[in-house]
Amino acid sequence: MRHTRIITSITALAIAGTVFTTFAIADEHVKVGRVQTTTTLPDIKALLTPYRTTPFPATMPRTIRHAAATGSLKADFSVQDGTSQTTAWSEGFDGADLSAWVQDQGENNQVTFSLKQTTDKKAFSAIDADDKTSLYIDGPINITRRTIGTLTSGDISVPANAQFHAYTYFDPMWNEYATLSFSVSTDGFETQTELWNSTHIADNDKNGKWRKTDIDMAAFAGKDIKLRITYGPGTKDGFNVGGYLGSFYVDGMSITGVDAIDQIKVKTGDVIQFTDLSAGTPTAWQWSFPGGTPETSTEQAPKVYYTKPGNYDVTLKVTNADGEDEVKKTSFVSVEGQAPQAAMVLPADFRELSTRMHMVAPLAKVHFADASTGYPDRFSWAMYSEYEFKNNTSVIFTPSHIYTTKDADFNHEKTGKNFVTHIAQNDEGYSYVDDSLQVQFDGYITNFEPEDGYQTNFTDGDLTLPGSNKLGITAWAEKFSKPSTPMILTEMYVNFTKASSEELADQIANVTFSLYSSKDGMPGERIDMLDTWTLSELNYALTTNSGIVTIELSKEYIINDEFFVVIEGIPEKSETTECAFAMAPMRDHGNTAYMLKNGKWQPFTGYFQAAPGGQTSLAVFPVVKHSVMVAANVDEKGQVTVADDRLTVGKEAGSISKTIFSKLGWKDAATGSSWCRITNKPGEYTADNLEIAYDALPDGMEEREGFVEVTDGVSTLKIYITQQNTATDAIDGITADSNLQGDLSGRHIYDLNGRRISSASLAKGIYIVRDGNVTRKVIRK
């Protein structure tokens, strides 16, 4: 099949101006009220529960002390916060020169230390409005001249409960070539302790920006130290020779102590660093933080945060050989609430190729998870189809399903375009997010977003991205999320854009396509090699099929977890060789592309562009089939809806039918309970009846539960059967009303409560009649 490049733009159906109103009633069902489509966006508050204020205690902060120690022990505490800190030493690099520092510029003076005014995104004035200049540290450009340079302070006296603070500006991509570190020494750097290094950042913190460093200095309390800034070897320098290429800015350095304060003001989620100020050398600490996380601690300097607004007490009890002392500070922590930021995790991240909407399976139960921040405590979900929305004929629109739970499970009974809206709320406010879904059994999937076109790569000297290069990148990978329900991988396509070489060895080199598992979000173990193409074959695909390469699978693969498609074996770029495939343009979110560089997998994020840029998706398009197996109802038009997967039968032996839907067909899984079994064989339709025989309930037993199980080779479906010591037979699959007349012999007749009755004394009324495999609701005239 030949596929051309597809650039699809989606305009999501706007829900602005819709209102959902729900009322919880005693039986926990949700009564849906109205949706007024002519209202403005703020009217979405109708979905929200009423605002409830959280009154703060009327008492002012105060200190309550309980002492039982006989010596000098006295409990006290504070926090590491701007309002409590006292500055013991500072350096803003705003002076005329660096004469207060001792410079070592390394071999041949290759490392330079200078004062430089920062501008644009490097402007430190955005942090300190009075800033004039910052320390600029630059090293050699040539690898043969790499070296180590240092800048060392004079003596600094460190107070109790001290912290070291500094701001640095750098791009982590240069850590391979040069690093910056802060270290201290009490003996003129005969020995030293490293406080911080530019490699001490999170894996996803990739862009060039100002970063604040806060380091505990309790180990140096009461001592005189010297502070040293070192421009040193990059992470690729195994011989510790020195750094090159990279450059750094430093500003806002200080060493601070802590004073006691009456109250600290924070917002929900802010982490508070508590500090022990107790006198008399305690040996044990017992903290109490009612309403905080955690609520207790035995650490000397615990960290705590709060999730709800209010004023909170803090208690510290310290002990030593002299006894114990306790101090309680009421309303010490004043927490201001924040409105939450709504976010959700969809059942699957990948998208259907033509619509570029997230693709989920029909009928199967799929899971929507809340991922909101800001500590919401009330939630709403609305699920509805495009058909429902477009066919609404009045100003009142009632979504088909509304939930008020944190997460939501849902069975999409309509294929095509569907919508989901999620609202997160607390007493401070609310926010919402929405998205569109393509509900579909099978198709091509992609990670390309609605606005993504196809980028035909860029060439940068030693690199064709993604493809051949000389930068130690030996493989490329595209990540696909866990599906909404298990699925089968049947085919795959990759869009190549370049494939040429004059060298015979490269022309016959095998480019391989493999399926990998996921481990910690990176490619893990190879599951199987799917296919191989030589460079010559790829070039033929470019000239005959617009670069679309068909990856032929020797078998189908069951997918029920995150997985990767890995492309490797691309020859190294040279003057005569070039090979590449397409990708989405670089963006600042949604990266699914990975590369194996120097033997280590890493995301594109922040490598080719400063983070959060450099994110993209590769032009890899698997073809999948969802496995869907559900208990079902089928109406006279063949329309399928999800049914209960449970049956109830009477005590006598017998048989019963249950309709199921299985997109991939079914077979008896040969497991389940010994007293019930499937007696028929699979039919040719996706909707089919299971004929289930069951034994009589043993004497003396009031009830038992069992199940039968079927499989499509990918998923399993259990039908649960409850057998009771009553005369009730189960009613399943009731059809439309009709007249009950004529001979009733051979028919089982029940009243509307499901009780078996005799046909000999049948009065006028409505009954349930089973005739063979057909069960109907009928009227006796």
N, C-alpha and C positions, 0 to 999 in steps of 0.2 A: 504494500500500500504506500502510495507516495503522499507525503505531507509537505506542504509549504509552510513558511514562517507565518505564524498567526499573531497578530497584535490586536488584542481585544480590550476595549475600554468598557468598564461597567459603571453604570450610574445606579447606585444602591437605592432601593425604594425608600424614600424618606419617611421616617416615622415622626418627624417633628410635627407638632400639632395634633398628635394623638394622645388620648388619655385613657388609662386603664384604671378601673375602680374595682376593688375586690373587698368582699366582706367574709371574714371567717365565721363559720357557724359551728354549732355544738358538735356535729358529727364529723368535723374536720374537712368536710367538703368545702369547696370555694364557690360562692355564688358570684358570678361575673355581673358587674353592673354595666356601666355605659362607657363608651369611648367617643368623645366629641371631636370629630375631625376638623371642626372649624375653629378650634381654640388655638391659642398661641403656645409656644414651647414651654413657658413657665407652668402652664396648666398640667404638665406631667406630674405635678405634685399630687394630683388626685390618686396616684398609685401609692403614695407614701402614707405611712402611718402618722398620726398627729405628732407635732413637735412637743417634746417633753423637756422642760428645762431641768438642769441639774444644779440645785442651789448649793453654794459653797457654805461651809460652816461659818457661823457668825463670829466665832472666836478668833482673836488675833494670834499670830505666832508667839509662843512662849516656851520657856524651858522648865522642865520638871526634873529634879534630881533626887535619886535614891542612892545613898552611900552605905556601904558595909565594910569598906576597907579600913585597915588600921594604919596604913602607911601613906605614901604620897600619891597613890593611885587616884586618878580623877578622869572620868570618861568625858570625851568631847569629840566632836566631828565637824566636818564641813564638806565641801564639794570642790572638785576641780572645775571652776567656771570663771568666766570673765569678771563677774562681780565679786568673787572671793579671792582672786589671784593678786599677789603683790610681786612686782618685778624686781628681781635681784640683779639681773644683767640683761642688756639688750643690744642689738646691732641691726640697724636698718639700712646700712650701706648708703647713707645719704651725705657722708662727709666729702671732703675734698680729695682724699686719697686713702690708701690702705696701710698707712704707716703704723697703725696699731697692730697689724698682723705681720707674721713672718712668712715670707713666700719662698717656696721651692718650686721652680718652674720645670723641673725635670731635666733630662739630658738635652743639651743644646737649647735650653730655654724654650721648649716646644709647647709648654702649657702656659697660657696667659690668663692672668686675673686682672679684671678691669671693672670700673664703674660705668654703667651704661643705662641710659633712660629707656624704659620699655614702653612700647606703643601697641596699638591695636589689640589683638587677643592676648598679647604678652604683657599688657599694661598692668603693672602691680598697683597702680593708682585705683583700680577697681576694687581692690581690697583695702588699701591704705590711701585715703584721699590726699594725704600730705606727702606721699612718696615723691622723691626726686630722682633717685637712681637705684639700680639693683646691681648686685655682684654678677658679672658675666664671666663664665669659665669656658675656655675654648682650647681644643687640643690640635695636634697635627692632623693633616689630611692624609698623608702618605703612611701606609701600614709599616714601612721600614723605619719610620721615625717615631713610632708610638712610644709613650713613656708615661711615668707617674709624676703628678705634681700635687703639692699640698699647700694649704694656707692654714696657719696655726695662730690661735689667739694668745693673749696674755693670761695671767692667772684670774680665775673666776671662783668666788666663794659660793658654795651650793647650800641653800637653806634646807630646813626640814620640809618634807612633803613637796619636794621640788619636781617640776616638769620642764623638759626641754621642748621648745617650739621652733619651727622653721617652716618657711614656704620654699618650694622648689618648682621650677618650670623646666620640663623636659619631655621629649617624645620617647616612650619606652622602646620603640623599634630600634633606637640607637644603642640599647643596652648590650647588643651583641658585640659592639665595637668599643664602647666606653661606658663606665659606670661612675656614679658619684656616691660618696659615703660621708657620714658624720661619725666621728669617734672622739672619745675622751680619754685622758690619762691623768693620773695623780703623781707620776714620777718622770715628767718630761718626755713621755713617749718611749721610755725603756720598755714599758708594757702599755697596752691600750685596750679599750672596750669599744666595739662598734655599736653605735646607737641605731643607725639607719643606713639603708643602701637603696639605690634607685631601682633595684630589682624587687624590693619589698612592696609590690602592688598586686592587686587582684588580676587574674588572667584576663578579665574583660575590661580592664582599665587601660586602654591602649592609646588614647589620643594625647597630643601635646597640650598641656594646661598647667595652671598653678595647683600644686597639691600641698596640703597642710600636714605637717608631721607633729605629733604630740607623743613624747617619750617620757616614761617615769624615770626620775633620777633619785629615787629613795636610797639606792645603794651608795650614793655619793654624798648624802646629807652630812653637813659639818666639815666637808673636805674642800681643799682648793684643787681645782682642775684646770687643765688646758683643753680647749676644743679644737679639733682639726677637721678641715674639709679636704677630701682627697678625690682627685680626678684619677681614676684607675682603670685596670684592665676590663675589657668587655667579657661577656659570658662565653664567647668563643675562644678566648685566650687561655689555653690550657697551661701555658708556661708563666703566667703572671708577669708578662713583659710590660704592658701598659696599654693606655687607651688611645684611640684616634677617631676621627670623624665626628663624634658626638660633641654637643655643647649643652651647657646648663646655665640657669639663672638661680640665684639664691637671694632671699630677702626675708624680713620680718623675723629674725632670730631673737630668741629670748630664753632666759631661765627664770621661772617664777616659783614663788612659794604660795602658801594658802593661809588666809585669815578666816576666822569664824564669821558666819553670817546668820541672819535670822530666818531668811526664806530664799528659796530659789524658784524662779518662774521658768517653766518649760512648756512645751507642747506635747501632745500625745505622741508616743513613739520615740521621743528624744531620750538618748541614753545618758544617764547621770553617773559620773564617776565620783563615788563617795571617798572621803579621805579621813583617816583616823588622826585626831589631834590630841589624843589622850596623853596625860602626864603619868609618870610613874612606871613606865615600861610594862605595859600589859603583855600577857602571853597568850591570851585567847580573847576572841571577839564574838559576840552574838548580836546580830542586827535583826531588826524587825521593820518591815516595810509593808504595812497593811494596804492592800490595793495595788501593790507594785508587782513587777515581775523581775526577779523572784520575790517572794514575800519574806523570806528569811535568808540569812547568809552567815557563815562563820569565817569569811575572808576578812583580811584587814582592810582592803580597799575594794569593795564590791561595786559592780555596775548594775544599775536598775533602770527600768523604764515603766511608764504607766500608759494604759490603753484607754482610760476614761477621764474626762475633766473632773476637777475637784481639788480640795485641799487635803493633804495626806500627812499623817504623823510619821515620825521616824524615831526609833529607839535603838540605843547602843548600850550593851552591857559588856564591860571588860573585866577580866580577872587576871590575877597573878598570885604569888605566894602570900601576899598581904590580905587577900580577900577579893572583893568585887565592888564595882561602882557602876551605876547606871544613869543615863541621861535620856530624857525623852523631850523631843522638840515638836510641839504641836503645830499643825499646819505648816510644816517646814517646806514641803513640796507643793507648789501651786501649779496645777496642770491646766492648760488651756486646750480645749478640744479643737479638732479640725474636721472638716467635712471629708468623707472618704473619696477616693478615686476609684470608680468602678472599673473592673477588668474581669474577663472571663477566659476560661480555657475551653476551647471547642473540642468536640469529640475527635477531630483529626485536623492537622494543620495543612496538609497538602490540598491542592485545588484541582478541580476538573479543568482540563486544558482549554476547551473552547469558551467556557463561561468565566473562567478564572475565579470561581467561587469555591469556598471550602466544600469538599465532597464528603458526604456521609451516607450511610446505608439506609434504604427505606425499611419500614416495618420493625427492624431490630431495635431493641432498647439501647439508646446511646446516652452518654453521660456528659452533661455540661457542668463545669466546676467554677466556683467563684474564685477569683484571684485578686480581689480588690485590696487596696491598701488604705490605711487610715482608720482601721478598726471599726468597720460598719457592724451593726447588730441587727439590721433588718434588711431583707432582700426581696426582690421581685423578679420574676421571669415571665416573659410573654412569648409564645410560640404560635406562628401562623404562616399560612402559605400565601403565595402570590395570588393564587386563584381566589382564595377567601377575600383578600384585600380588594382585588379588582372588581369582584362581583358583589361588593357591598353596595346596596342601593339606597341607603339613607345616610344621614349625617352621624348615625349611631353605628359604630363598628365594634363588634364583640370579638376579640381574639379567641381562637378556638381553645387555647389552653393558657392558663395563668397559674403560676406557682408562687408561694411565698416562703420557700425554703432556701437555704444557703446554696445548695447544689440542686440540680434538677435532672432526672432521668426522663427520657421522652422517646416515644415511638412515632416516627414520621410516617403517616399513612398516605401522604400525597407526595408523589415524585415531582421533580422540577425545582423551581425556585421557592425557597422557604426563608423565613426570617426569625431571628431571635433577638430579643431586647433584654438587657440585664440592668437592674437598678440596685445600687448599694446605698444604704442610708444609716445615719446615726443622728443623735440629737443636734449636731452642728450643721447638718445639711445632707445633700445627696448628690450623686452624679450617675450617669448612665452610659452604657455602650450598646451598640447594636451591630449586627453583621448579617450577611446573607449566606445561604447555604444552597448547594446543589445536591438534592437528594436523588441518588442514582445508584443502580445496582452495579454497573461496570463502566469502564471507559479509560481514557488516557488521563494520567495525573501529572501534575507539575507543581513546582514551588514558585513559578512566576506569578507576580501579583497583577491585579487588573490593569495598571498603567505601564507595566514593563513591556518594552520592546525587546528585540534581539540585538545584542551588541556583537559586532564582528571582531572583537578583541582589539587590544592595542599592543604594539610592539615597542619594547623599550631596550634596545641594544641586545642584551643577553636574554630577553624574555619575550615570549608570545603567550599572552594570558587568555584562557588557560590552555596550556599546551607545552611545546618544546621550550627549553630554557637551559641556562648554564648556572642557575642560582641554587642548585641543590634540591630543586623540587622534582620529585620522581614519580608522584602519583597525585591524582585529583579525585575528590569524592563529593557526592551530593547526598545530603541527608533527607530521609523521608520519615514523617512522624508515624507513631503507632496508629493503625486505622481504627475507625469507629467500631468495627466488628471484624473478626478475622476475614482475610481475603486471600485470593490466589493471584500470584504474579504469573502472567501468561506470555507477555511479550515486552519488548523495550525498544525505544528509539533514541538516538543521540544525533544532534545536529552539528556536524563538523563544518568548519569554514575554510580550513587550509590543510593541505596534505600533499607535500611535494618533497622530493629529494633527488639529487643527481647521483648519490652514492648507492650502489647496489645493496650494500649491507643494510642501509637504512630503508630502502624500498621494500625489503622482505622482512623487516623487523615486525614482530607481532605486538600490536596494541591490544591489550586484554581488557575485558569488561567483567567485573566480578561483583558478587553479592556478599556484603559484609554485615555482621552483627554490629550492634552499638554497645560501647562500653564507656561509661562516664561521659556520654555525649560525643564521643569520638569513634572512628571506625575501630572495631574490635577484631574478632576472628573472621577469617574468610569462610563463608558458608559454602560457596562453590564458584568456580570460574564459569561464566555464562557463555562467552564467545570470544573469538579473537579475529582481528582484521589486520592485514598488512597495510603498510603505508600506501602501496600501490592500489590496493582494493579501496581504501578510503578516498584516494584521489579519483577513482572511477565513480564512486558514489557522488562526489562533488560535481562531476561533469554530467552525470546521467540522472541524478535524483535530488538535485539541489542540496546535496550534503547530508541528506537524511540517511542515517545508517541503521539498518534493522538488526537488532541483537536477537539472534535466534536461540531460544531456550530449548535444551534437550528434554526438559521436563518442567512441570509446573511446580512452583514453590509456594508453600503456605506461609503467609505473613501475618503475625499477630503481635508485632513489636516494632519499635523504631529500627530502621535499617539504612544501610548506605549502599550506593552504587559507586564502585571504585574503577577509575580508568587509569591504567598504568602501562609502562613499556613504551611510552612515546619517546622517540630518539631525541638526543640532545640537539639543541638548536645550533646550526652552523651556517656558513655562507650558502650552503647548498641544500639545507634541510629546514623545513618549517612545517609544523603540524599544530592545529588548534581546533577547538570547538566553541560553540556559542555560549553566551551567558546573558543574564539580565544586566542592565546598567547598574553601576555601583549606587547604593542607597545607604541610608543611615539606620536601617533596621532590617530585621527578617533574614539574617544570613543563614543559608543552608549549604554554602560551599566551603570545602576544606581542602587542605593540601598537605602532602607529606614532604616536609622540608628538613633536610639533614637527619632523616630517620625518625622525625617526630611529627605527628599530626597536629595541625593548628587551623583555626578558622581564618577566612579571608579578613575578617573584621580588623580594621586598624593597621593592616600590613601594607597594602598598596596605597591606601589613603589613611589619613589620621582618623582614629575612631571619634565619633561613632560611624564615620564613613567606611568605605571599603567593603560593604556588605552586598552580597549578590546571591544569585542562584544559577546553577548550571543547566544547560539545555539538555536535560536527561528526562525522558518521558516514559515511565513504565505503563503497561496496560494491565489493569487489575479487574478481578471479579469479586464482589463482596459475597461472603457466605451469610445467608439470611435464613434462619429456621425459627418459626414462631407458630404457636397455636393460633388458629385463624377462624374468622367467619367469612363466608363468601355469599354475596347476595345473588339475586337472579340475573344481574348484569355482569357477574364475574368480578365485581369489585371486592377487594380483600381488605379486611380490617383485623386488628389484633384481638385475640380472644384470651380468656382465662386458660391457663395450662393445667387446671385441676378438674377432676371429675369426682362425683360421689355416686356410689352404687349401693344396692341393698345386700342383704346377707346371703341370698341364694346365688348359686353359680350362674353365670350368664355371660353376655358380651355387650359391648357398647362401642359406638363410633366416636372418633374425635378427628375433626378436620385440622390439618396442618398445612402451612405454606413452606416450601423449601425451594429456593431459587436454583440450587444445584442438584436437586433430586434428593432422595433419601434411601437409606437401607437400615435394616434392623441392626442396632448396635450390639445385640446379643447380651445385654446386661440389664439389670433391673431387679425386680422382686420375683421370687419363685412362684407366687400364687397368681400373677397376672402376666399376660404375654400378648405380643402382636401376632395375629393369625394370617394377615393378608400380605401380599407382595406389593412393592412400589408400583404406582401407575406412571403414566406418561406425562402427567400435568404437574405443574409446580404446586398446585393446591390438590391435596389428596386426603382421603379418609384413612385413618388408622383403625383397623378392626381389633379391638382389645378384648380378649377372653379373660375371665377371672374365675377362681375357685370359690366355693362356698366358705363363708366365715366359720371358723371352728366353733363348736359348742362352748359356751361360757365366755367367749370373747365379745366385747361390746363394739370394738372398733379397731381397725388397723389401717396403716397407710403404706402404699407401695408406689412403684413407678415403672414405666416402660421408657426406653430410651432409643432414639433414632439418631443417625448421623448422616451428614453429606460428605464425609471424608475430611472435613475441615472443622466443623463445629458439631456439637451435640445438642439435642433438645430432649428434655425430660417432660413427660406427661405424668402428673401425680394423680393417684387414685386413692380415694378414701372409701373404705368399705365399712358400713355401719349395720348394727343389728336392728334395723327398721325395715318397714315395707317400702321404703322410698327407692324408686329407680331414678337414675339421672336423666335429665332432659337436655339434649344438646342439638343445636342447629335447627331451631324452630323456624318454620317457613310461614308464608303469608296465610291469612284467614281463608277458610273455605267451608262449605256446608258438610256436615256429617250426616250421611243418610245411607240407607241400604244395609247390606249384610255387614256386621261388625266382627264376624268370626275371624280369628287369626290376628286381630289387632290388639295391641296393648293400650289401655285407656287410663289417663291420669287426670286428677283435678288440678287446679292451678297451683296447688301447694306441692304437687309432685307425688301425691298418694295414689297408688294403684286402686282402681275401682272396677266393679263388674259392669259389663255391657248389658246385662239383663235388665237392670233397673235404671236406665240412663234417662234422667229428666232433661228438660230443656236447659241450655246454658252453654258455657264455653269450656272446652276440654283440650287436653293434650293427647294426641294419638300417635303411636309409633306403629308403622306398617313396614316391616322389614327394616331397611336402612333409612327410611324416610320418617322424619318426625315433624308433625304439623300442629299448629294451633287451629282448632276448628270450632264451629258453632252448631249445637244441636237444636233444630227448630221443632 
